[in-house]
Amino acid sequence: MKDFKNKVAVITGSGSGIGRALALNLARRGAKLALSDIDSAAVADTAARCEKIGAIAVPYQVDTSDRNEVYAYADDVRKEFGEANLVVNNAGVALSANIIDMSWEDFEWVVNIDFWGVAHGTKAFLPDLVASGDGHIVNISSVFGLIGVPSQSAYNSAKFAVRGFTEALRQEMRIGRYPVGVTCVHPGGIKTNIVAHARGAGESEEERAEASRQFQRIAFTRPEGAARAIVRGIERNRPRVLIGPDARGFDLIPRILGPRYQDIAASLASRSRIASQFDRK
């Protein structure tokens, strides 16, 4: 897909962050936008910003963890725009919790959105992408889809699943000679509000705010930069897009160290926890 003019682009989680930045980027390129988010006010604001640029943009309130809602979304997009050309399964949430302490409710919340949301969006729109004759699907994984990280087991589970699902899908599209490109995206730290809305980042409002501030300090990339990288990946039909210098580093760690990275990461995390406890005394 080299030209986005008049192409129908579906973007989940487009009320903020990467989703919003990508919607604005594609709006400037002449795409027609079917935007969704669980936050109806936020996605309506994104659509309004895209319309100011001159794009056709329609907002939808969708919970991507709900299969019926995603299929209804696909039906609505079909009625409004016809066949979709580009689908970006971007909606996601985060959780920080050790397995021994993590509730099933929180575990399922992350996996239902971060993995099943991607699977729902892929299955619901894939026939339209094939029928369009010029389709592309982008699934957002994470650097935590490249290596395991303590306290991120639920998020790791979902993002590794997205990676495997997407890599298998790309091969199936090639084997079947379907006219659909497939890209898996692994963002590093992006300056979004994902940590501010995460579960387990802290019990009090103050702790959650501090966790969000710390994340913003170490996040290397702005959403606009992430959007540009994703668009380049689509144009070049790349199987994988790494966003940010931290993502490239995370990709190298298991290649260089193999499974030994797990012991090293655990040791570093343990020292960091001890230092943090000492600082609070």
N, C-alpha and C positions, 0 to 999 in steps of 0.2 A: 504494500500500500504506500504509494509515493505521494499521492495527492489526497487531501482530506476535504476538499471543496465538495459540498453537498452530500458528503458521506454521513450516514447516521451513526452517531457514537453514543453508546450506552455506558454510563459511569456510575457505579455504586459508591456509596460513602462520599458523595460529592458536596456535602454541606460544609466541608472545611478541609484543611490540609492538602495532601497530594491530590485528592479528588477534585477539590475546587480549583487548584492551580492547573490541573490538566484540562478541566472544562474551559477555563479562560484561554489557555493555549490553543485548544482546538477551535474555540469560537473565533479567534483571530485568523485561523486558517480556513474558515468558511464551513466548518462542519455543522450539522444539525444535531442538537444535543437532547438526549433523553436522560435526565439526571435524577438520581434517587439518593435518599438518605432516610434514616429512621427519624431524624429531626426535620419536620416539615418546614419550620421557619428558616432553618439554615439552608436547606436546599433551594427554597424559594428565593432566598437572597442571592445564592450563586447563579440561579437562572436569570434573575434580574440583571446581575452584573454582565452576564453573557449577552443579554439582549441589548444592553447599552453599547456593546461593541458592534452590534448589528447581526448577531446570530439568532437563529430560531432555537429556543431552549425551553423545554417543558419539564417542570419539577414533579416528582412522584415521591410519596412517602412509602417506603418499603422497609420491612424487616427482613433482611436477607437470610436469617436463620429459619424463616418460615417458607417452606417449599411452595405452598399454595400462593403466598403473596408474590413470590418471584415469578411464578408462571403467569399470574394475573398481570404482573408488570410487563412481561414479554408480550402478552396479548394486547395490552394497552398501547405499547410501543408500535406493534404491528399495525394497529388500527390508525394510529396518529401519523406514523412515518413510513410504513411499509417495512421492508426487510432491513434489519440492522447490518451494518458493515463492520463495526468495531465495538467490542465489549471489553470493558476494563472492570474486573472484579476486585475492587479496592477496599470495600468496607471492612473494618477490622477493629478489634479491641485488645486490651492487654491485661495481664494478671501477674502479680508477683506473689508467689507462695510456694513453700516447700511441699513436696508430695505428701509428707506425713501430716501436715497441717491443713492441706487444701480441702475444701468442701467439694462434694460432687456437683453441687449447684454451680459453683464458680468454674469448675473444670468444664462442665458441659456448656456454660455460657460462652467461654472462649472458643471451644471447638465448634460449636454450632454456628457461630458467626464467622470465625476466621477460616475454617475449612469447609463446613457444609454450605456456608454462604457462597463460596467460590464454586463448589460443585453444583449448587442449584442454578447459579447464574450461567455456568457453562452449559449445562444440560438444557436449560430453558431456551437459550438463544442460539445454540450451535446449529440447528437446522436452518435458521434464517441466515447465519453467516455463510453456510454452504450454498444456499440458494442465491445469495447476493452475487456470487461469482468473484468477489474480491473482499474476503473477510479476514479479520484478525482478532484474536483473543489474547488479552493480557491478564495474567493472574499475579496478584501481589503476594509474594512470600515475605521474606525478611532475611537479614543476616543470621537470625536465629533459625532459619531453615538450612543453614550451612554448618553450624556447630551447636552442640548442646551447652546450655548455660544454667548453673544452679539458680533455683527459685523461678525458673522460666519453663518448667516441664510442660505445662499445659500449652503455653504459647509455642514452645518448640514442637510439640506434638502436631499442632495445627499447621505450622509453617513448613515443617518437613513434609507433611502430607500434601500440602499445596504444591511443593516442589515435585514430588513424585508423580502426583496426578497430572501436572502440567507437562512434565517431560514425557510421560506416556502418551498424553494427548497429541503432542507435536509429532511423535513418531507415527501414531495412528493416522493423522491427517496426511502425512507424507506417503505412507504405505497405500492408503486409499485414494491418493491423488486428489484430495479435496482442496479447493481453492481457499484455504484458510491458514494464515500464519499463526503461530503460537509463541508467546514470549512469557517467560517467568522472570519476575522482577524481585531483586533482593536489595531493598533499601537499607542503608546504615541508619545512623541517627539523623532524623529529619525533624526540623523545628516545627512540630505540630503539637496538638493538644492531647495526643494519645495517652501520655503518662498522667496528665491532669485528670483524665476520665478513667484511668485504670483502677482495677480492684486490687487490694492488697498492698498498695503503695504506701500505706500508712493508716493508722486507725483514726487519727484526728485530722481536721481540716489543715492544721498547721503542718503536720507531717506530710500530707499529700501535696501541699503547696511547695514544701521544701524539696520533695522528690521531683516535682515538675521543674523547679528552678535548676536543680542539679542536671537534669536531662537537657534542658535548654543550653546549659553551658558546654556540654560535651557533644551536642548534636552539630555535625559539620555542615549540613546541607539544608538550604531553604526549600520549601515545597516547589517553588518556581523552577529551581535547578533540577529537582527530581522529575518534574513534568517534562522538561526539555530532554532529559536523558531517556525517558520512556518513549517520547515521540521519535527520537532518533532510532531507538531500538525497533519500533514498529516499521519505520521507513526502510531499515536495513534487514528486517525480518530476523532479528537476532534471537537465538534460543534463550539466552540469559542476559539480563541487564543488572549490573552491579552499580549501585548508586552511592557515591561518596568514597573517600579514601579509606574510611573504616570498613566499608563493605569489601573492598579489595583486600584489606588486611585479614578480615575474617575468612575470606575465601582461601587465602594462602595458608592459614594456620594448620588445618587438618592435612593439607597437601604436604607440608614440610614435616610436621611432627607425627602425623598418623594419629592413632588412638591415644598416644601419650599426652596429647594436649589436654585430655580430661583431668589427669592428675595435676598437671601444672596449673590449670584454671582453678581447680578446687583449692590448691594451696594458696594461690593469690587471693581468692575470694575469702578464705579463712583469715588470712592476714589483714585484709581490708576490714572485715567484720570486727576483729579484735581492736584494730586501730580506732574504728568508729566508736566502739564502746568505751575505750580509754578517753577519747575526746569529750564524751558526754559526762564524764565523772568530774 
